[in-house]
Amino acid sequence: MSRDTPTIVRHETPSLAPPAEVGAARPLRRIEMSALLTPEDETEWTEADGAPPTRAGFLRRNALFLSLFVVPVVAATVLFGWIASDVYVSEAKFIVRAAAHGGDGGGLAILMQTQGMSRAVDETHAVGEYILSRDAAQLLAHDDGLREVMARPEADVFSRYPGPFGKVNDEQFYRAYRRMVDVSVDTSTGISLLEVRASRPDDATRLAAALIAKGEAFVNRLNARANGDAIGFGEALVAESRARMTDVEKRLADYRNREMVVDPGRESADTLAALGTLVTEISRQEASLAQQLAMAPDSPGIAPQREKIKSYREELAKRQRSVVGGPGSIAGKLQGYEMLMLERELAARSLGTAMIELEKARQESQSQRIYLQTIVVPSKPDQPTLPRRLTDILLVAGLAFAVWWIARTFVASTLEHR
């Protein structure tokens, strides 16, 4: 080959991977993201690649959609469509009112008084809490067969007590009772709404009426307690006032025996009257003596007149000393006597007031302080109210779809940033 002859250089191109290998690698990469796609998107991809769909691949590709949407909707449909039993709801409305007695009238006026009725807010909540209490549940079980109502064959396994999977104890019994009974209070009107749920309409109506009766009995016990407390307080006040009055009377009697005086005030008045008489008599005798001395200075009656005036003066001084001037004087006795008489008057007034209050409490005990008035008697339902089957299924479907959509968006955005 000559030097001028051109040399042909062959460049070998790198061999490409066979189409079969490329086609085999691509489905593996798409399967990792298939859980993010809707069934329509996945169908388009597999048809483009020519890969035949399989059941296992379908479940793997749609696991998120099946677990977050299909399974909850199917479960809700089975539960609310077939398992959940019909529930009848009986309603009753009542209000608790308090009678406020105004004025000082008693007797028939208190018994006949009907004005002044007002809402008893505290008692309303107390009645509601009592109806929902364990005591009311135990009374219903003892008097009205509540346990038999809970175990009706019409009830489903989730509503029945005792259930197939639950324990038989007081706590589970009370939880089942709270699922059956509900009380709500309208704060604007003070009206309480009682709702009783049961698998039979007769049971719901009967239990609602029994709860209203037990609420009235509870209100009557509140009345009895309030009346008993008022009467007891009045009797204790009367007993205390009587004891105080007795003590004052005893001390007054001891004082009179010790001082040997019945009424120092009256005695002092008598003594002062006698002193006035003596002063008048002394003045008259002295005037007579002065007249005799002026007319007949040597008269033999002057000396006896002077002795008479002297005796009057001595008597006057003695009477004055008995009124004031010493521990045994009327003034000294009068001070202690007046203190005892003041205590006696106060004790008498206190005793009188206590007896009036006791009599008023006894009269008020003949009437009710608190009333439970039934506004709407328990109604017998003619069709089941619960469960709201279609509404509950649609609600579960909407929530499940929202959860699935949020999870799908979150996973897709996470993989896109890798």
RATABEL-V935714 format. One record per residue. N is the residue number from 1. RES is the residue in three letters. SS is DSSP state (h for helix, s for strand, l for the rest). PHI is phi in radians with two decimals (none if undefined). NEAR is the number of other C-alpha atoms within 8 Angstrom. Layout:
BEGIN
n:N res:RES ss:SS phi:PHI near:NEAR
n:N res:RES ss:SS phi:PHI near:NEAR
END
This chain:
BEGIN
n:1 res:MET ss:l phi:none near:3
n:2 res:SER ss:l phi:-1.38 near:4
n:3 res:ARG ss:l phi:-1.14 near:5
n:4 res:ASP ss:l phi:-1.40 near:4
n:5 res:THR ss:l phi:-1.34 near:6
n:6 res:PRO ss:l phi:-1.20 near:5
n:7 res:THR ss:l phi:-1.75 near:4
n:8 res:ILE ss:l phi:-1.60 near:4
n:9 res:VAL ss:l phi:-1.80 near:4
n:10 res:ARG ss:l phi:-1.70 near:4
n:11 res:HIS ss:l phi:-1.75 near:4
n:12 res:GLU ss:l phi:-1.48 near:4
n:13 res:THR ss:l phi:-1.40 near:4
n:14 res:PRO ss:l phi:-1.15 near:4
n:15 res:SER ss:l phi:-1.21 near:4
n:16 res:LEU ss:l phi:-1.48 near:4
n:17 res:ALA ss:l phi:-1.18 near:6
n:18 res:PRO ss:l phi:-1.08 near:6
n:19 res:PRO ss:h phi:-1.02 near:6
n:20 res:ALA ss:h phi:-1.13 near:6
n:21 res:GLU ss:h phi:-1.22 near:8
n:22 res:VAL ss:h phi:-1.13 near:9
n:23 res:GLY ss:h phi:-1.09 near:8
n:24 res:ALA ss:h phi:-1.37 near:8
n:25 res:ALA ss:h phi:-1.39 near:8
n:26 res:ARG ss:h phi:-1.15 near:8
n:27 res:PRO ss:h phi:-1.05 near:9
n:28 res:LEU ss:h phi:-1.12 near:8
n:29 res:ARG ss:h phi:-1.20 near:8
n:30 res:ARG ss:h phi:-1.34 near:8
n:31 res:ILE ss:h phi:-1.13 near:9
n:32 res:GLU ss:h phi:-1.14 near:7
n:33 res:MET ss:h phi:-1.76 near:8
n:34 res:SER ss:h phi:-1.19 near:10
n:35 res:ALA ss:h phi:-1.17 near:12
n:36 res:LEU ss:h phi:-1.53 near:12
n:37 res:LEU ss:l phi:-1.69 near:11
n:38 res:THR ss:l phi:-1.31 near:9
n:39 res:PRO ss:h phi:-1.01 near:7
n:40 res:GLU ss:h phi:-1.17 near:7
n:41 res:ASP ss:h phi:-1.07 near:8
n:42 res:GLU ss:h phi:-1.17 near:11
n:43 res:THR ss:h phi:-1.12 near:8
n:44 res:GLU ss:h phi:-1.09 near:8
n:45 res:TRP ss:h phi:-1.20 near:8
n:46 res:THR ss:h phi:-1.18 near:11
n:47 res:GLU ss:h phi:-1.18 near:9
n:48 res:ALA ss:h phi:-1.18 near:7
n:49 res:ASP ss:h phi:-1.47 near:7
n:50 res:GLY ss:l phi:1.34 near:6
n:51 res:ALA ss:l phi:-1.49 near:7
n:52 res:PRO ss:l phi:-1.24 near:6
n:53 res:PRO ss:l phi:-1.24 near:7
n:54 res:THR ss:l phi:-2.20 near:6
n:55 res:ARG ss:h phi:-1.17 near:6
n:56 res:ALA ss:h phi:-1.11 near:6
n:57 res:GLY ss:h phi:-1.17 near:8
n:58 res:PHE ss:h phi:-1.11 near:9
n:59 res:LEU ss:h phi:-1.14 near:9
n:60 res:ARG ss:h phi:-1.21 near:8
n:61 res:ARG ss:h phi:-1.25 near:12
n:62 res:ASN ss:l phi:-1.99 near:14
n:63 res:ALA ss:h phi:-1.08 near:9
n:64 res:LEU ss:h phi:-1.13 near:10
n:65 res:PHE ss:h phi:-1.18 near:10
n:66 res:LEU ss:h phi:-1.19 near:10
n:67 res:SER ss:h phi:-1.32 near:9
n:68 res:LEU ss:h phi:-1.69 near:12
n:69 res:PHE ss:h phi:-2.16 near:13
n:70 res:VAL ss:h phi:-1.16 near:9
n:71 res:VAL ss:h phi:-1.09 near:9
n:72 res:PRO ss:h phi:-1.07 near:12
n:73 res:VAL ss:h phi:-1.18 near:12
n:74 res:VAL ss:h phi:-1.12 near:8
n:75 res:ALA ss:h phi:-1.10 near:8
n:76 res:ALA ss:h phi:-1.13 near:12
n:77 res:THR ss:h phi:-1.13 near:10
n:78 res:VAL ss:h phi:-1.17 near:9
n:79 res:LEU ss:h phi:-1.17 near:9
n:80 res:PHE ss:h phi:-1.41 near:14
n:81 res:GLY ss:h phi:-1.54 near:9
n:82 res:TRP ss:h phi:-2.22 near:8
n:83 res:ILE ss:h phi:-1.37 near:8
n:84 res:ALA ss:l phi:-1.08 near:10
n:85 res:SER ss:l phi:-1.54 near:10
n:86 res:ASP ss:l phi:-1.21 near:10
n:87 res:VAL ss:s phi:-2.16 near:12
n:88 res:TYR ss:s phi:-1.76 near:15
n:89 res:VAL ss:s phi:-2.03 near:14
n:90 res:SER ss:s phi:-1.86 near:15
n:91 res:GLU ss:s phi:-2.02 near:12
n:92 res:ALA ss:s phi:-2.54 near:14
n:93 res:LYS ss:s phi:-2.19 near:13
n:94 res:PHE ss:s phi:-2.58 near:12
n:95 res:ILE ss:s phi:-2.42 near:13
n:96 res:VAL ss:s phi:-1.87 near:15
n:97 res:ARG ss:s phi:-2.16 near:12
n:98 res:ALA ss:s phi:-2.07 near:11
n:99 res:ALA ss:s phi:-1.69 near:13
n:100 res:ALA ss:l phi:-1.68 near:8
n:101 res:HIS ss:l phi:-1.43 near:7
n:102 res:GLY ss:l phi:-1.88 near:5
n:103 res:GLY ss:l phi:1.45 near:4
n:104 res:ASP ss:l phi:-1.85 near:4
n:105 res:GLY ss:l phi:-1.18 near:6
n:106 res:GLY ss:l phi:-2.37 near:8
n:107 res:GLY ss:l phi:1.10 near:8
n:108 res:LEU ss:h phi:-1.12 near:6
n:109 res:ALA ss:h phi:-1.10 near:8
n:110 res:ILE ss:h phi:-1.27 near:11
n:111 res:LEU ss:h phi:-1.17 near:10
n:112 res:MET ss:l phi:-1.66 near:6
n:113 res:GLN ss:l phi:-1.30 near:7
n:114 res:THR ss:l phi:-2.14 near:6
n:115 res:GLN ss:l phi:-1.40 near:5
n:116 res:GLY ss:l phi:1.45 near:8
n:117 res:MET ss:s phi:-1.27 near:9
n:118 res:SER ss:s phi:-2.48 near:8
n:119 res:ARG ss:s phi:-1.27 near:9
n:120 res:ALA ss:l phi:-1.74 near:10
n:121 res:VAL ss:h phi:-1.17 near:8
n:122 res:ASP ss:h phi:-1.10 near:6
n:123 res:GLU ss:h phi:-1.17 near:8
n:124 res:THR ss:h phi:-1.07 near:12
n:125 res:HIS ss:h phi:-1.17 near:9
n:126 res:ALA ss:h phi:-1.12 near:8
n:127 res:VAL ss:h phi:-1.12 near:11
n:128 res:GLY ss:h phi:-1.08 near:11
n:129 res:GLU ss:h phi:-1.16 near:8
n:130 res:TYR ss:h phi:-1.17 near:11
n:131 res:ILE ss:h phi:-1.08 near:12
n:132 res:LEU ss:l phi:-1.56 near:12
n:133 res:SER ss:l phi:-1.49 near:8
n:134 res:ARG ss:h phi:-1.19 near:7
n:135 res:ASP ss:h phi:-1.08 near:7
n:136 res:ALA ss:h phi:-1.12 near:12
n:137 res:ALA ss:h phi:-1.12 near:13
n:138 res:GLN ss:h phi:-1.15 near:8
n:139 res:LEU ss:h phi:-1.14 near:9
n:140 res:LEU ss:h phi:-1.11 near:13
n:141 res:ALA ss:h phi:-1.16 near:10
n:142 res:HIS ss:h phi:-1.40 near:8
n:143 res:ASP ss:h phi:-1.72 near:6
n:144 res:ASP ss:l phi:-2.17 near:9
n:145 res:GLY ss:l phi:1.14 near:9
n:146 res:LEU ss:h phi:-1.13 near:11
n:147 res:ARG ss:h phi:-1.13 near:8
n:148 res:GLU ss:h phi:-1.16 near:7
n:149 res:VAL ss:h phi:-1.13 near:10
n:150 res:MET ss:h phi:-1.17 near:13
n:151 res:ALA ss:l phi:-1.74 near:10
n:152 res:ARG ss:l phi:-1.05 near:9
n:153 res:PRO ss:l phi:-1.17 near:5
n:154 res:GLU ss:l phi:-1.22 near:7
n:155 res:ALA ss:l phi:-1.31 near:12
n:156 res:ASP ss:l phi:-1.36 near:10
n:157 res:VAL ss:l phi:-1.17 near:7
n:158 res:PHE ss:l phi:-1.47 near:6
n:159 res:SER ss:l phi:-1.71 near:9
n:160 res:ARG ss:l phi:-1.32 near:11
n:161 res:TYR ss:l phi:-2.28 near:9
n:162 res:PRO ss:l phi:-1.36 near:10
n:163 res:GLY ss:l phi:-1.44 near:10
n:164 res:PRO ss:l phi:-1.21 near:5
n:165 res:PHE ss:l phi:-1.99 near:4
n:166 res:GLY ss:l phi:-1.71 near:7
n:167 res:LYS ss:l phi:-1.55 near:7
n:168 res:VAL ss:l phi:-1.75 near:7
n:169 res:ASN ss:l phi:-2.66 near:6
n:170 res:ASP ss:h phi:-1.15 near:6
n:171 res:GLU ss:h phi:-1.16 near:6
n:172 res:GLN ss:h phi:-1.15 near:10
n:173 res:PHE ss:h phi:-1.10 near:11
n:174 res:TYR ss:h phi:-1.21 near:10
n:175 res:ARG ss:h phi:-1.11 near:8
n:176 res:ALA ss:h phi:-1.13 near:11
n:177 res:TYR ss:h phi:-1.15 near:9
n:178 res:ARG ss:h phi:-1.18 near:9
n:179 res:ARG ss:h phi:-1.27 near:8
n:180 res:MET ss:h phi:-1.56 near:9
n:181 res:VAL ss:s phi:-2.10 near:11
n:182 res:ASP ss:s phi:-2.55 near:10
n:183 res:VAL ss:s phi:-2.26 near:11
n:184 res:SER ss:s phi:-2.26 near:8
n:185 res:VAL ss:s phi:-2.06 near:9
n:186 res:ASP ss:l phi:-1.49 near:9
n:187 res:THR ss:l phi:-1.15 near:6
n:188 res:SER ss:l phi:-1.31 near:4
n:189 res:THR ss:l phi:-1.96 near:5
n:190 res:GLY ss:l phi:1.38 near:12
n:191 res:ILE ss:s phi:-1.51 near:11
n:192 res:SER ss:s phi:-1.74 near:13
n:193 res:LEU ss:s phi:-1.91 near:12
n:194 res:LEU ss:s phi:-1.84 near:12
n:195 res:GLU ss:s phi:-2.15 near:12
n:196 res:VAL ss:s phi:-2.14 near:14
n:197 res:ARG ss:s phi:-1.91 near:12
n:198 res:ALA ss:s phi:-2.67 near:13
n:199 res:SER ss:l phi:-1.45 near:14
n:200 res:ARG ss:l phi:-2.20 near:9
n:201 res:PRO ss:h phi:-1.13 near:13
n:202 res:ASP ss:h phi:-1.13 near:7
n:203 res:ASP ss:h phi:-1.12 near:10
n:204 res:ALA ss:h phi:-1.09 near:16
n:205 res:THR ss:h phi:-1.17 near:14
n:206 res:ARG ss:h phi:-1.16 near:8
n:207 res:LEU ss:h phi:-1.18 near:12
n:208 res:ALA ss:h phi:-1.11 near:15
n:209 res:ALA ss:h phi:-1.12 near:10
n:210 res:ALA ss:h phi:-1.14 near:10
n:211 res:LEU ss:h phi:-1.19 near:11
n:212 res:ILE ss:h phi:-1.09 near:9
n:213 res:ALA ss:h phi:-1.11 near:8
n:214 res:LYS ss:h phi:-1.24 near:10
n:215 res:GLY ss:h phi:-1.14 near:12
n:216 res:GLU ss:h phi:-1.12 near:10
n:217 res:ALA ss:h phi:-1.11 near:8
n:218 res:PHE ss:h phi:-1.12 near:10
n:219 res:VAL ss:h phi:-1.11 near:12
n:220 res:ASN ss:h phi:-1.10 near:10
n:221 res:ARG ss:h phi:-1.17 near:8
n:222 res:LEU ss:h phi:-1.09 near:9
n:223 res:ASN ss:h phi:-1.08 near:11
n:224 res:ALA ss:h phi:-1.09 near:9
n:225 res:ARG ss:h phi:-1.15 near:8
n:226 res:ALA ss:h phi:-1.13 near:8
n:227 res:ASN ss:h phi:-1.14 near:12
n:228 res:GLY ss:h phi:-1.10 near:9
n:229 res:ASP ss:h phi:-1.14 near:8
n:230 res:ALA ss:h phi:-1.14 near:10
n:231 res:ILE ss:h phi:-1.17 near:11
n:232 res:GLY ss:h phi:-1.09 near:8
n:233 res:PHE ss:h phi:-1.13 near:8
n:234 res:GLY ss:h phi:-1.11 near:13
n:235 res:GLU ss:h phi:-1.15 near:10
n:236 res:ALA ss:h phi:-1.13 near:8
n:237 res:LEU ss:h phi:-1.16 near:9
n:238 res:VAL ss:h phi:-1.13 near:12
n:239 res:ALA ss:h phi:-1.10 near:8
n:240 res:GLU ss:h phi:-1.14 near:8
n:241 res:SER ss:h phi:-1.16 near:13
n:242 res:ARG ss:h phi:-1.15 near:10
n:243 res:ALA ss:h phi:-1.11 near:8
n:244 res:ARG ss:h phi:-1.13 near:9
n:245 res:MET ss:h phi:-1.13 near:12
n:246 res:THR ss:h phi:-1.11 near:8
n:247 res:ASP ss:h phi:-1.12 near:8
n:248 res:VAL ss:h phi:-1.14 near:12
n:249 res:GLU ss:h phi:-1.09 near:9
n:250 res:LYS ss:h phi:-1.15 near:8
n:251 res:ARG ss:h phi:-1.15 near:9
n:252 res:LEU ss:h phi:-1.18 near:11
n:253 res:ALA ss:h phi:-1.15 near:8
n:254 res:ASP ss:h phi:-1.09 near:8
n:255 res:TYR ss:h phi:-1.13 near:10
n:256 res:ARG ss:h phi:-1.15 near:10
n:257 res:ASN ss:h phi:-1.19 near:8
n:258 res:ARG ss:h phi:-1.24 near:6
n:259 res:GLU ss:h phi:-1.57 near:7
n:260 res:MET ss:l phi:0.93 near:7
n:261 res:VAL ss:l phi:-2.52 near:7
n:262 res:VAL ss:l phi:-1.59 near:5
n:263 res:ASP ss:l phi:-2.45 near:7
n:264 res:PRO ss:h phi:-1.02 near:11
n:265 res:GLY ss:h phi:-1.13 near:7
n:266 res:ARG ss:h phi:-1.17 near:7
n:267 res:GLU ss:h phi:-1.13 near:9
n:268 res:SER ss:h phi:-1.13 near:11
n:269 res:ALA ss:h phi:-1.14 near:8
n:270 res:ASP ss:h phi:-1.13 near:8
n:271 res:THR ss:h phi:-1.16 near:10
n:272 res:LEU ss:h phi:-1.13 near:9
n:273 res:ALA ss:h phi:-1.13 near:8
n:274 res:ALA ss:h phi:-1.14 near:8
n:275 res:LEU ss:h phi:-1.09 near:11
n:276 res:GLY ss:h phi:-1.12 near:8
n:277 res:THR ss:h phi:-1.14 near:8
n:278 res:LEU ss:h phi:-1.10 near:11
n:279 res:VAL ss:h phi:-1.09 near:9
n:280 res:THR ss:h phi:-1.12 near:8
n:281 res:GLU ss:h phi:-1.15 near:9
n:282 res:ILE ss:h phi:-1.09 near:11
n:283 res:SER ss:h phi:-1.09 near:8
n:284 res:ARG ss:h phi:-1.17 near:8
n:285 res:GLN ss:h phi:-1.18 near:11
n:286 res:GLU ss:h phi:-1.14 near:9
n:287 res:ALA ss:h phi:-1.13 near:8
n:288 res:SER ss:h phi:-1.16 near:8
n:289 res:LEU ss:h phi:-1.11 near:11
n:290 res:ALA ss:h phi:-1.11 near:8
n:291 res:GLN ss:h phi:-1.20 near:8
n:292 res:GLN ss:h phi:-1.15 near:11
n:293 res:LEU ss:h phi:-1.12 near:11
n:294 res:ALA ss:h phi:-1.35 near:7
n:295 res:MET ss:h phi:-1.61 near:6
n:296 res:ALA ss:l phi:-2.51 near:7
n:297 res:PRO ss:l phi:-1.11 near:8
n:298 res:ASP ss:l phi:-1.69 near:6
n:299 res:SER ss:l phi:-1.20 near:8
n:300 res:PRO ss:l phi:-1.20 near:6
n:301 res:GLY ss:h phi:-1.47 near:6
n:302 res:ILE ss:h phi:-1.24 near:12
n:303 res:ALA ss:h phi:-1.08 near:7
n:304 res:PRO ss:h phi:-1.06 near:8
n:305 res:GLN ss:h phi:-1.15 near:10
n:306 res:ARG ss:h phi:-1.16 near:9
n:307 res:GLU ss:h phi:-1.11 near:8
n:308 res:LYS ss:h phi:-1.11 near:9
n:309 res:ILE ss:h phi:-1.13 near:11
n:310 res:LYS ss:h phi:-1.12 near:8
n:311 res:SER ss:h phi:-1.12 near:8
n:312 res:TYR ss:h phi:-1.08 near:11
n:313 res:ARG ss:h phi:-1.15 near:9
n:314 res:GLU ss:h phi:-1.10 near:8
n:315 res:GLU ss:h phi:-1.12 near:9
n:316 res:LEU ss:h phi:-1.11 near:11
n:317 res:ALA ss:h phi:-1.12 near:8
n:318 res:LYS ss:h phi:-1.10 near:8
n:319 res:ARG ss:h phi:-1.14 near:10
n:320 res:GLN ss:h phi:-1.13 near:9
n:321 res:ARG ss:h phi:-1.16 near:10
n:322 res:SER ss:h phi:-1.26 near:11
n:323 res:VAL ss:h phi:-1.48 near:12
n:324 res:VAL ss:l phi:-2.37 near:10
n:325 res:GLY ss:l phi:2.02 near:7
n:326 res:GLY ss:l phi:-2.78 near:8
n:327 res:PRO ss:l phi:-1.07 near:6
n:328 res:GLY ss:l phi:-1.59 near:7
n:329 res:SER ss:l phi:-1.28 near:12
n:330 res:ILE ss:h phi:-1.12 near:12
n:331 res:ALA ss:h phi:-1.09 near:9
n:332 res:GLY ss:h phi:-1.14 near:11
n:333 res:LYS ss:h phi:-1.21 near:12
n:334 res:LEU ss:h phi:-1.17 near:10
n:335 res:GLN ss:h phi:-1.10 near:8
n:336 res:GLY ss:h phi:-1.13 near:8
n:337 res:TYR ss:h phi:-1.16 near:12
n:338 res:GLU ss:h phi:-1.16 near:8
n:339 res:MET ss:h phi:-1.11 near:8
n:340 res:LEU ss:h phi:-1.15 near:11
n:341 res:MET ss:h phi:-1.16 near:9
n:342 res:LEU ss:h phi:-1.15 near:8
n:343 res:GLU ss:h phi:-1.07 near:9
n:344 res:ARG ss:h phi:-1.14 near:11
n:345 res:GLU ss:h phi:-1.14 near:8
n:346 res:LEU ss:h phi:-1.12 near:8
n:347 res:ALA ss:h phi:-1.14 near:13
n:348 res:ALA ss:h phi:-1.16 near:10
n:349 res:ARG ss:h phi:-1.13 near:8
n:350 res:SER ss:h phi:-1.08 near:9
n:351 res:LEU ss:h phi:-1.14 near:12
n:352 res:GLY ss:h phi:-1.11 near:8
n:353 res:THR ss:h phi:-1.11 near:8
n:354 res:ALA ss:h phi:-1.10 near:13
n:355 res:MET ss:h phi:-1.19 near:10
n:356 res:ILE ss:h phi:-1.15 near:8
n:357 res:GLU ss:h phi:-1.13 near:9
n:358 res:LEU ss:h phi:-1.13 near:13
n:359 res:GLU ss:h phi:-1.14 near:8
n:360 res:LYS ss:h phi:-1.14 near:10
n:361 res:ALA ss:h phi:-1.11 near:12
n:362 res:ARG ss:h phi:-1.16 near:10
n:363 res:GLN ss:h phi:-1.20 near:12
n:364 res:GLU ss:h phi:-1.19 near:11
n:365 res:SER ss:l phi:-1.17 near:10
n:366 res:GLN ss:l phi:-1.34 near:7
n:367 res:SER ss:l phi:-2.08 near:7
n:368 res:GLN ss:l phi:-1.57 near:10
n:369 res:ARG ss:l phi:-1.45 near:8
n:370 res:ILE ss:s phi:-2.18 near:13
n:371 res:TYR ss:s phi:-2.16 near:11
n:372 res:LEU ss:s phi:-1.94 near:11
n:373 res:GLN ss:s phi:-1.86 near:8
n:374 res:THR ss:s phi:-1.42 near:10
n:375 res:ILE ss:s phi:-1.55 near:8
n:376 res:VAL ss:s phi:-2.19 near:7
n:377 res:VAL ss:l phi:-1.23 near:9
n:378 res:PRO ss:l phi:-0.99 near:11
n:379 res:SER ss:l phi:-1.67 near:8
n:380 res:LYS ss:l phi:-1.63 near:9
n:381 res:PRO ss:l phi:-1.24 near:10
n:382 res:ASP ss:l phi:-1.76 near:5
n:383 res:GLN ss:l phi:-2.64 near:5
n:384 res:PRO ss:l phi:-1.19 near:10
n:385 res:THR ss:l phi:-1.71 near:9
n:386 res:LEU ss:s phi:-2.13 near:9
n:387 res:PRO ss:l phi:-1.40 near:11
n:388 res:ARG ss:l phi:-1.49 near:8
n:389 res:ARG ss:h phi:-1.05 near:9
n:390 res:LEU ss:h phi:-1.11 near:7
n:391 res:THR ss:h phi:-1.09 near:7
n:392 res:ASP ss:h phi:-1.17 near:11
n:393 res:ILE ss:h phi:-1.13 near:12
n:394 res:LEU ss:h phi:-1.12 near:8
n:395 res:LEU ss:h phi:-1.13 near:8
n:396 res:VAL ss:h phi:-1.11 near:11
n:397 res:ALA ss:h phi:-1.09 near:11
n:398 res:GLY ss:h phi:-1.11 near:8
n:399 res:LEU ss:h phi:-1.15 near:8
n:400 res:ALA ss:h phi:-1.12 near:12
n:401 res:PHE ss:h phi:-1.10 near:10
n:402 res:ALA ss:h phi:-1.11 near:8
n:403 res:VAL ss:h phi:-1.12 near:10
n:404 res:TRP ss:h phi:-1.10 near:12
n:405 res:TRP ss:h phi:-1.12 near:8
n:406 res:ILE ss:h phi:-1.13 near:8
n:407 res:ALA ss:h phi:-1.13 near:8
n:408 res:ARG ss:h phi:-1.08 near:10
n:409 res:THR ss:h phi:-1.12 near:9
n:410 res:PHE ss:h phi:-1.16 near:8
n:411 res:VAL ss:h phi:-1.15 near:9
n:412 res:ALA ss:h phi:-1.08 near:9
n:413 res:SER ss:h phi:-1.17 near:8
n:414 res:THR ss:h phi:-1.19 near:8
n:415 res:LEU ss:h phi:-1.24 near:7
n:416 res:GLU ss:h phi:-1.17 near:6
n:417 res:HIS ss:l phi:-1.58 near:5
n:418 res:ARG ss:l phi:-1.42 near:4
END
